[in-house]
Amino acid sequence: MASRVERVLFVDDEETVREALEQWLTLAGYAVSTFEAPEAALAEIDAGFPGILVTDLRMPRMGGLTVLERALERDPDLPVLLVTGHGDVPQAVEAMRRGAYDFIEKPFAPERMTDAIGRACEKRHLTLRLRRLHASKDAHAIETRLIGTSRAMETLRREVLDLAATPVNVVINGETGSGKELVAQCLHAFSTRRDGRFVPVNCGAIPDTMMESELFGYEAGAFTGALKRRIGKLEYAHRGTLFLDEIEAMPLSGQVKLLRVLQERRVERLGANDSVAADLRTLCASKVDLREEAEAGRFRPDLYYRLDVASLRIPPLRERREDIPLLFEHFAAKAAEEHGRAMRPLSARHVQDLVEQAWPGNVRELRNAAERYAFGLDRLGAAPEPGEAGMQPLAARVEAYERGLIQQALQQAQGNIAEAMRLLDLPRRTLNEKMQRYGLSRGDFVG
């Protein structure tokens, strides 16, 4: 009987072998996809792929060991079975050292193949189940770090958790103050490297003359002033995560050496003759488009493609204004608690003022304003005017403001729901639900 994970990808350059195995596994209850080209099979694999990979060892276009390596780059826990000839057993044993789940020697009985596939599928099922359980806990935990109820933040949290479960390098794009390092910390905290170090490096704050010694370290006597050995950031991040902020500021000479470390997974201190292991995941942040920088010759294209296996974009505050009151009150309450002050409530007018501000410095600017408010140093400290909803809970104040925005859009659209949807960037179902919740009727706004 097939396992609960029933998807099998089978790669072999011989058509007769593919047809025979597809018949056997289909009869056994598996969904089988056969491929002559390994690239097509690899394209099916990601961290959530609900199945396994079976590949021949000897193929003309791409050998089984290369297929194994590329599959495990996409998901290190993917069960990969290799089909080998009698003389290939030593290679198959080497493949298992590299992470293959099992190998099957030709000629094989159908029962031997289906038994091995069944065990591999059961392992895959358990792996994915554990990941889902882990992700459900992480989903709650990440909400306390990446705060916001907007769709943009919900999407960002989901993307962070998805990428945290993979070993790939990530480029994080975002404006100044948007929280790039916080996102990098979350990618580390919810990854399999969470027990290793998170090592941040601000490339823009390091002088060019010190970049190499900061990243690679040095031996005593390597240069004038090098009195004793110093471990560089790359070596210090071994088995952990290296976060390179403002990566675009790294000089081209440093980019060349960084690329070599990422390719060889080894680092050589300045003045040393031997290299040491540097097993690390690289996260980078940039305020500019690295692809454009690479095309303009200001950033090495080969390093860009090594770093930008995946990318994340952090939305600026102006694209998620509904999160502003929640963030402001969170930062203000935290600052008040840390300094033993009473948290003063925000009036409805204050909430509206906050939402309408530009916030070019994004979350960093908002946090500074919230801390000033907590200390009574900001104009928001003025007492609410009589009749304002200053003592209402935050949820009620946010709802009142949301109702006003919807009402304003309906007035501007003269009751045209499609136009209101466009103005608010809301789907019809969401707009209808909110209008019903707030007692708003389209007919009240028809000109």
C-alpha positions as CSV (number, residue, x, y, z in Angstrom):
1,M,0.0,0.0,0.0
2,A,1.3,3.5,-0.8
3,S,2.3,5.8,1.9
4,R,0.4,9.0,2.8
5,V,3.0,10.8,0.8
6,E,2.4,9.4,-2.7
7,R,4.3,11.6,-5.1
8,V,7.4,10.0,-6.8
9,L,9.7,11.8,-9.3
10,F,11.7,9.3,-11.4
11,V,14.7,10.4,-13.6
12,D,16.3,8.0,-16.1
13,D,17.6,8.5,-19.6
14,E,16.2,5.1,-20.8
15,E,12.6,5.3,-21.9
16,T,11.9,1.6,-21.4
17,V,13.1,1.8,-17.7
18,R,10.9,4.8,-17.2
19,E,7.8,3.1,-18.6
20,A,8.3,-0.1,-16.6
21,L,8.8,1.7,-13.3
22,E,5.8,4.0,-13.9
23,Q,3.6,0.9,-14.4
24,W,4.9,-0.8,-11.2
25,L,4.5,2.3,-9.0
26,T,1.1,3.2,-10.5
27,L,-0.2,-0.3,-9.6
28,A,1.2,0.2,-6.1
29,G,-0.9,3.4,-5.7
30,Y,1.7,6.1,-6.3
31,A,1.4,9.2,-8.4
32,V,4.5,8.9,-10.6
33,S,6.1,11.6,-12.8
34,T,9.0,10.4,-15.0
35,F,11.7,12.6,-16.5
36,E,14.4,12.1,-19.1
37,A,15.9,15.5,-18.2
38,P,16.9,16.0,-14.5
39,E,16.4,19.8,-14.7
40,A,12.6,19.2,-15.2
41,A,12.4,17.0,-12.1
42,L,14.4,19.4,-10.0
43,A,12.0,22.2,-10.9
44,E,9.3,20.3,-9.1
45,I,11.1,20.3,-5.8
46,D,10.8,22.8,-3.0
47,A,10.7,22.7,0.8
48,G,7.0,21.7,0.8
49,F,7.2,19.1,-2.0
50,P,5.1,16.1,-0.8
51,G,7.1,13.3,-2.3
52,I,10.5,11.8,-3.0
53,L,13.0,11.7,-5.8
54,V,14.4,8.5,-7.5
55,T,17.2,9.0,-10.0
56,D,19.6,6.9,-12.1
57,L,23.2,7.3,-11.2
58,R,24.7,7.3,-14.7
59,M,23.1,9.7,-17.1
60,P,24.7,11.6,-20.0
61,R,23.4,15.1,-19.3
62,M,23.7,15.2,-15.5
63,G,25.0,12.5,-13.2
64,G,23.0,11.2,-10.3
65,L,25.5,12.7,-7.8
66,T,24.9,16.1,-9.2
67,V,21.1,15.6,-9.2
68,L,21.4,14.6,-5.5
69,E,23.4,17.7,-4.7
70,R,21.0,20.0,-6.4
71,A,17.9,18.4,-4.9
72,L,19.3,18.6,-1.4
73,E,20.1,22.3,-2.0
74,R,16.4,22.8,-2.5
75,D,15.5,20.7,0.6
76,P,18.2,19.0,2.7
77,D,15.6,16.6,4.2
78,L,14.3,15.3,0.8
79,P,14.7,11.5,0.5
80,V,16.7,10.8,-2.7
81,L,17.1,7.2,-3.9
82,L,19.7,6.3,-6.5
83,V,19.5,3.4,-9.0
84,T,22.9,1.9,-9.8
85,G,24.6,-0.7,-11.8
86,H,26.8,-3.4,-10.1
87,G,30.0,-1.5,-10.7
88,D,28.6,1.7,-9.3
89,V,28.1,0.5,-5.7
90,P,31.2,2.4,-4.3
91,Q,29.8,5.6,-5.9
92,A,26.4,4.9,-4.4
93,V,28.0,4.4,-0.9
94,E,29.6,7.8,-1.4
95,A,26.3,9.3,-2.4
96,M,24.8,8.1,0.9
97,R,27.6,9.8,2.8
98,R,26.5,13.0,0.9
99,G,22.9,12.6,2.0
100,A,21.2,10.1,-0.3
101,Y,18.4,8.1,1.5
102,D,19.2,4.7,-0.2
103,F,20.4,3.1,-3.4
104,I,19.0,0.2,-5.4
105,E,21.2,-2.0,-7.4
106,K,20.2,-3.2,-10.9
107,P,18.7,-5.5,-11.8
108,F,16.1,-5.1,-9.0
109,A,12.8,-6.8,-8.2
110,P,9.8,-4.6,-8.2
111,E,9.1,-5.5,-4.6
112,R,12.6,-4.2,-3.6
113,M,11.9,-0.9,-5.3
114,T,8.4,-0.4,-4.0
115,D,9.6,-1.3,-0.4
116,A,12.4,1.3,-0.5
117,I,10.1,3.9,-2.0
118,G,7.5,3.2,0.7
119,R,10.0,3.7,3.5
120,A,11.2,6.9,1.9
121,C,7.7,8.3,1.5
122,E,6.9,7.5,5.1
123,K,10.0,9.4,6.2
124,R,8.9,12.4,4.0
125,H,5.5,12.3,5.5
126,L,6.9,12.5,9.0
127,T,9.3,15.3,8.1
128,L,6.5,17.4,6.6
129,R,4.2,16.7,9.5
130,L,6.9,17.9,12.0
131,R,7.5,21.0,9.9
132,R,3.8,21.9,10.0
133,L,3.7,21.5,13.8
134,H,6.8,23.6,14.1
135,A,5.4,26.2,11.7
136,S,2.2,26.5,13.7
137,K,4.2,27.4,16.8
138,D,6.4,29.7,14.8
139,A,3.5,31.4,13.2
140,H,2.3,32.5,16.7
141,A,5.8,33.4,17.8
142,I,6.6,35.5,14.7
143,E,3.5,37.7,15.2
144,T,5.1,39.0,18.4
145,R,8.2,40.0,16.4
146,L,6.9,41.2,13.1
147,I,3.9,43.2,14.3
148,G,1.0,44.2,12.2
149,T,-2.4,43.0,11.0
150,S,-2.2,44.3,7.4
151,R,-2.2,42.0,4.5
152,A,1.3,43.1,3.6
153,M,2.6,42.0,7.0
154,E,0.7,38.7,6.9
155,T,2.4,38.0,3.6
156,L,5.8,39.0,4.9
157,R,5.5,36.7,8.0
158,R,4.4,33.8,5.7
159,E,7.3,34.4,3.4
160,V,9.8,34.6,6.3
161,L,8.6,31.3,7.7
162,D,8.8,29.7,4.3
163,L,12.3,30.9,3.7
164,A,13.5,30.1,7.2
165,A,12.7,26.5,6.5
166,T,15.1,26.4,3.6
167,P,18.9,26.8,3.5
168,V,19.1,29.3,0.7
169,N,20.8,32.7,0.8
170,V,18.3,35.7,1.0
171,V,18.6,39.3,-0.1
172,I,16.3,41.6,2.0
173,N,15.2,44.8,0.3
174,G,13.7,47.7,2.2
175,E,13.8,51.4,2.8
176,T,15.8,52.9,5.7
177,G,14.2,52.1,9.0
178,S,11.9,49.4,7.6
179,G,13.3,46.6,9.8
180,K,15.7,44.7,7.6
181,E,17.8,43.4,10.5
182,L,14.7,42.3,12.4
183,V,13.5,40.3,9.4
184,A,17.0,38.7,9.2
185,Q,16.9,37.8,12.9
186,C,13.5,36.1,12.3
187,L,15.0,34.1,9.3
188,H,17.7,32.9,11.7
189,A,15.5,32.3,14.7
190,F,13.0,30.1,12.9
191,S,15.6,28.2,10.9
192,T,17.5,25.0,11.6
193,R,20.6,27.2,12.4
194,R,18.8,28.8,15.4
195,D,21.3,27.3,17.8
196,G,24.2,28.8,16.0
197,R,25.2,32.5,16.1
198,F,23.5,35.4,14.4
199,V,26.4,37.6,13.3
200,P,25.4,41.1,12.0
201,V,27.9,43.2,10.0
202,N,27.1,46.7,8.8
203,C,29.2,47.0,5.6
204,G,28.4,50.7,5.3
205,A,30.0,51.4,8.8
206,I,33.3,49.7,8.1
207,P,36.1,51.6,6.4
208,D,37.3,50.0,3.2
209,T,40.8,49.5,4.7
210,M,39.3,47.5,7.5
211,M,36.8,45.4,5.6
212,E,39.0,42.4,5.0
213,S,40.3,42.2,8.5
214,E,36.8,42.6,9.9
215,L,35.3,39.8,7.8
216,F,38.2,37.4,7.4
217,G,40.2,38.0,10.6
218,Y,44.0,37.9,10.8
219,E,47.0,36.1,12.4
220,A,49.3,37.8,14.8
221,G,51.9,39.8,12.8
222,A,49.9,39.8,9.6
223,F,50.3,43.6,9.4
224,T,51.5,46.4,11.6
225,G,49.4,46.5,14.8
226,A,48.2,42.9,14.5
227,L,49.5,41.9,17.9
228,K,47.4,38.8,18.3
229,R,45.1,36.5,16.3
230,R,41.6,37.8,15.6
231,I,38.6,35.7,14.5
232,G,36.8,37.4,11.6
233,K,33.0,37.6,11.3
234,L,32.8,34.9,8.6
235,E,34.6,32.3,10.8
236,Y,32.6,33.5,13.8
237,A,29.4,32.7,12.0
238,H,30.4,29.1,11.4
239,R,27.2,26.9,11.7
240,G,25.1,30.0,12.1
241,T,23.9,33.0,10.1
242,L,25.9,35.9,8.7
243,F,23.9,39.1,8.1
244,L,25.5,41.6,5.8
245,D,23.7,45.0,6.1
246,E,24.2,47.6,3.4
247,I,26.0,45.0,1.3
248,E,26.1,47.4,-1.6
249,A,28.8,49.4,0.3
250,M,31.3,46.4,0.3
251,P,34.3,47.3,-2.0
252,L,34.7,45.1,-5.1
253,S,38.0,43.6,-3.7
254,G,36.1,42.3,-0.7
255,Q,33.3,41.0,-2.9
256,V,35.8,38.8,-4.7
257,K,37.0,37.2,-1.5
258,L,33.5,36.8,-0.1
259,L,32.4,35.0,-3.2
260,R,35.3,32.5,-2.8
261,V,34.3,31.8,0.8
262,L,30.7,31.2,-0.2
263,Q,31.8,28.8,-2.9
264,E,34.3,26.8,-1.0
265,R,32.8,27.2,2.5
266,R,36.2,27.9,3.9
267,V,37.9,31.1,5.0
268,E,41.5,32.0,5.3
269,R,42.6,34.6,7.8
270,L,45.0,37.4,6.7
271,G,48.5,36.2,7.2
272,A,47.5,32.5,7.5
273,N,48.6,29.6,5.3
274,D,45.6,27.3,6.1
275,S,41.9,27.8,5.8
276,V,39.2,26.9,8.3
277,A,35.6,25.8,7.8
278,A,33.0,28.5,7.3
279,D,29.6,26.7,7.1
280,L,27.2,29.6,7.2
281,R,24.0,31.0,5.7
282,T,24.2,34.5,4.3
283,L,21.5,37.0,4.6
284,C,22.0,40.4,3.0
285,A,20.2,43.7,3.2
286,S,20.3,46.6,0.7
287,K,18.6,49.9,0.3
288,V,19.2,49.7,-3.5
289,D,18.4,47.2,-6.2
290,L,21.4,44.9,-6.3
291,R,20.5,43.7,-9.8
292,E,20.7,47.2,-11.1
293,E,24.0,47.7,-9.2
294,A,25.4,44.5,-10.8
295,E,24.3,45.6,-14.3
296,A,25.9,49.0,-13.8
297,G,29.2,47.4,-12.8
298,R,29.1,48.6,-9.2
299,F,28.5,45.1,-7.7
300,R,29.9,41.8,-8.9
301,P,27.2,39.9,-10.9
302,D,28.6,36.5,-9.8
303,L,28.3,37.4,-6.1
304,Y,24.8,38.9,-6.7
305,Y,23.6,35.6,-8.2
306,R,25.2,33.7,-5.3
307,L,23.5,35.9,-2.7
308,D,20.1,36.4,-4.3
309,V,18.8,32.8,-4.4
310,A,15.7,34.2,-2.8
311,S,14.6,37.8,-1.9
312,L,12.2,39.5,0.5
313,R,10.8,43.0,0.2
314,I,9.8,44.7,3.4
315,P,6.8,47.1,2.8
316,P,7.3,50.7,4.0
317,L,4.8,52.1,6.5
318,R,3.0,54.1,3.9
319,E,1.9,50.8,2.3
320,R,0.5,49.5,5.6
321,R,-0.9,52.5,7.4
322,E,-3.4,50.4,9.3
323,D,-0.5,49.0,11.3
324,I,0.7,52.4,12.5
325,P,-1.5,52.8,15.6
326,L,-0.8,49.2,16.8
327,L,3.0,49.7,16.3
328,F,3.0,53.1,18.0
329,E,1.1,51.9,21.0
330,H,3.4,48.8,21.3
331,F,6.6,50.9,21.3
332,A,5.1,53.6,23.6
333,A,3.8,51.0,26.1
334,K,7.2,49.2,26.1
335,A,9.1,52.4,26.7
336,A,6.7,53.4,29.5
337,E,7.0,50.0,31.2
338,E,10.8,50.0,31.0
339,H,11.1,53.4,32.7
340,G,8.3,53.0,35.2
341,R,5.9,55.4,33.6
342,A,2.1,55.2,33.2
343,M,1.0,54.7,29.6
344,R,-1.2,57.6,28.4
345,P,-4.0,56.6,26.1
346,L,-4.2,58.0,22.5
347,S,-7.1,60.0,21.4
348,A,-8.9,59.4,18.1
349,R,-7.4,62.6,16.8
350,H,-4.0,61.5,17.7
351,V,-4.5,58.1,16.0
352,Q,-5.6,59.9,12.8
353,D,-2.6,62.3,13.0
354,L,-0.3,59.3,13.2
355,V,-1.8,57.4,10.3
356,E,-1.7,60.5,8.1
357,Q,2.0,61.3,8.7
358,A,4.5,60.4,6.0
359,W,7.0,58.5,8.2
360,P,9.9,58.6,5.7
361,G,12.1,56.9,8.4
362,N,9.5,54.1,8.6
363,V,9.3,51.9,11.8
364,R,12.5,53.4,13.2
365,E,11.1,56.9,13.0
366,L,7.8,55.7,14.4
367,R,9.5,54.0,17.4
368,N,11.4,57.2,18.2
369,A,8.2,59.2,18.1
370,A,6.5,56.6,20.4
371,E,9.3,56.7,22.9
372,R,9.2,60.5,23.0
373,Y,5.4,60.3,23.6
374,A,6.0,57.8,26.4
375,F,8.3,60.4,28.1
376,G,6.0,63.3,27.5
377,L,8.4,65.0,25.1
378,D,6.1,64.9,22.0
379,R,3.2,67.1,20.9
380,L,1.0,63.9,21.0
381,G,1.3,64.3,24.8
382,A,-1.5,66.9,24.8
383,A,-4.6,65.9,26.6
384,P,-7.5,64.8,24.4
385,E,-10.2,67.4,23.8
386,P,-13.7,66.8,25.5
387,G,-15.8,64.3,23.6
388,E,-12.8,62.6,21.9
389,A,-12.6,58.8,22.3
390,G,-9.3,59.1,24.2
391,M,-10.1,56.4,26.7
392,Q,-11.4,53.8,24.3
393,P,-9.4,50.6,23.7
394,L,-7.0,50.6,20.8
395,A,-9.2,48.2,18.8
396,A,-12.2,50.5,19.1
397,R,-10.2,53.5,18.0
398,V,-8.7,51.6,15.0
399,E,-12.2,50.5,14.0
400,A,-13.5,54.0,14.2
401,Y,-10.7,55.2,11.9
402,E,-11.3,52.3,9.5
403,R,-15.0,53.1,9.3
404,G,-14.1,56.7,8.5
405,L,-11.8,55.7,5.7
406,I,-14.4,53.4,4.1
407,Q,-17.1,56.1,4.5
408,Q,-14.7,58.7,2.8
409,A,-14.0,56.3,-0.1
410,L,-17.7,55.6,-0.6
411,Q,-18.5,59.3,-0.6
412,Q,-15.7,60.0,-3.2
413,A,-16.9,57.1,-5.3
414,Q,-20.6,58.2,-5.0
415,G,-21.6,54.7,-3.9
416,N,-19.8,53.0,-6.8
417,I,-18.5,49.8,-5.1
418,A,-15.9,49.0,-7.8
419,E,-14.4,52.5,-7.5
420,A,-14.4,52.2,-3.6
421,M,-12.6,48.9,-3.9
422,R,-10.0,50.5,-6.1
423,L,-9.5,53.5,-3.7
424,L,-9.2,51.2,-0.7
425,D,-7.3,48.4,-2.5
426,L,-9.8,45.9,-1.0
427,P,-11.5,42.8,-2.6
428,R,-15.2,43.0,-2.9
429,R,-15.9,40.4,-0.2
430,T,-13.7,42.2,2.3
431,L,-15.3,45.6,1.6
432,N,-18.8,44.1,1.9
433,E,-18.0,42.5,5.2
434,K,-16.6,45.7,6.6
435,M,-19.5,47.8,5.3
436,Q,-21.9,45.4,7.0
437,R,-19.9,45.5,10.3
438,Y,-19.9,49.3,10.3
439,G,-23.5,49.7,9.2
440,L,-22.6,51.4,5.9
441,S,-25.0,51.1,2.9
442,R,-24.1,51.9,-0.6
443,G,-27.4,53.7,-1.2
444,D,-26.5,56.3,1.4
445,F,-23.7,57.6,-0.9
446,V,-25.3,57.4,-4.3
447,G,-25.3,61.0,-5.8
